[in-house]
Amino acid sequence: MEPGERVVFHELPVRGARLAAYIFSLGLFELWRRRTHFIVTDRRLIAVRGVVSRDRQIIPLDLVERVTVREGGRSGAVDVATIGGALGTQRFGPLGRDQANRLADAVQPGRRG
């Protein structure tokens, strides 16, 4: 976090977002779920993933052009398109439907306070 940066949204994926992954991994998917964080600050959108190595996906909010919520069954994801395709379109998920909508509201251009 940068000095003066404020967290607006911070959640882990809900368990039901990837129920099949729990079943096929005999519960080991929980390790991955607990190490996955979706964070929105007043400046950036951040996803941190990984059990052994950490992968960070960061988009400055001033580059966000469009936010789209994708829903399927119990889960959802958020697609974030950047201005002029600077960083392309990035997908953030898996999330529960409500989580995906809250993340989109926190990132949506013009809705940030």
C-alpha positions in Angstrom: 0.0 0.0 0.0 1.1 3.5 -0.8 1.0 6.3 1.8 -2.5 7.7 2.1 -4.1 4.9 0.1 -7.4 3.6 1.4 -8.9 0.1 1.0 -12.5 0.2 -0.4 -13.1 -3.5 -1.1 -11.2 -6.6 0.1 -12.5 -10.1 -0.2 -11.4 -13.7 -0.8 -13.4 -15.9 -3.3 -16.4 -17.5 -1.7 -16.3 -21.3 -1.3 -19.2 -21.9 -3.6 -17.6 -20.0 -6.5 -15.6 -23.2 -7.4 -17.5 -26.0 -5.8 -16.2 -28.5 -8.4 -12.6 -27.6 -7.6 -13.2 -28.5 -3.9 -14.6 -31.9 -4.8 -11.9 -32.8 -7.3 -9.1 -31.6 -5.1 -10.5 -33.3 -2.0 -10.6 -30.0 -0.3 -7.0 -28.8 -1.1 -8.6 -26.0 -3.2 -9.1 -24.2 0.2 -5.4 -23.5 0.4 -5.6 -21.6 -2.9 -8.8 -19.8 -1.9 -7.3 -18.5 1.3 -4.3 -17.1 -0.6 -6.4 -15.3 -3.2 -7.3 -11.7 -2.4 -9.3 -9.2 -4.5 -8.6 -5.6 -3.3 -9.8 -2.2 -4.5 -8.2 0.9 -3.1 -9.0 4.5 -3.9 -6.2 4.2 -6.5 -5.9 0.6 -7.7 -7.6 -2.7 -8.4 -5.4 -5.5 -7.1 -5.6 -9.3 -7.3 -3.1 -11.4 -5.4 -3.0 -15.2 -6.1 -0.8 -18.2 -5.4 0.1 -20.7 -2.8 3.8 -21.3 -3.6 4.6 -18.3 -5.7 2.6 -15.0 -5.6 1.1 -13.5 -8.7 -0.1 -9.9 -8.6 -2.4 -8.3 -11.1 -2.7 -4.5 -10.6 -4.7 -1.9 -12.6 -4.6 1.8 -11.7 -8.2 3.0 -11.4 -7.6 6.0 -13.6 -7.0 3.5 -16.5 -10.3 1.8 -16.1 -12.7 2.4 -19.0 -15.4 -0.3 -18.6 -16.4 -2.9 -16.0 -18.5 -5.9 -16.9 -19.8 -8.5 -14.5 -20.0 -12.1 -15.9 -22.3 -14.5 -14.0 -22.6 -18.2 -14.3 -24.4 -20.4 -11.8 -23.2 -19.6 -8.3 -20.1 -17.8 -9.4 -19.1 -14.6 -11.2 -16.2 -12.7 -12.5 -15.4 -9.1 -13.3 -13.9 -8.1 -16.6 -12.1 -4.7 -16.5 -11.2 -3.0 -19.8 -8.6 -0.3 -19.7 -8.6 3.0 -21.6 -7.3 2.6 -25.1 -6.5 -1.1 -24.4 -3.4 0.0 -22.4 -3.6 -3.2 -20.3 -6.2 -5.0 -22.3 -9.2 -6.6 -20.6 -8.4 -8.3 -17.4 -10.6 -10.9 -15.6 -10.9 -10.9 -11.8 -12.5 -14.0 -10.3 -13.8 -16.5 -9.3 -16.1 -14.6 -7.1 -19.6 -15.2 -5.8 -22.3 -13.2 -7.7 -22.7 -10.6 -4.9 -19.0 -10.2 -4.5 -18.6 -9.7 -8.3 -21.3 -6.9 -8.2 -19.7 -5.2 -5.1 -16.2 -5.3 -6.8 -17.7 -3.8 -10.0 -19.4 -1.1 -8.0 -16.1 -0.2 -6.2 -14.2 -0.1 -9.5 -16.8 1.5 -11.8 -15.6 4.7 -13.4 -17.5 7.7 -12.0 -18.7 5.7 -8.9 -15.5 6.2 -6.9 -15.5 8.7 -4.1 
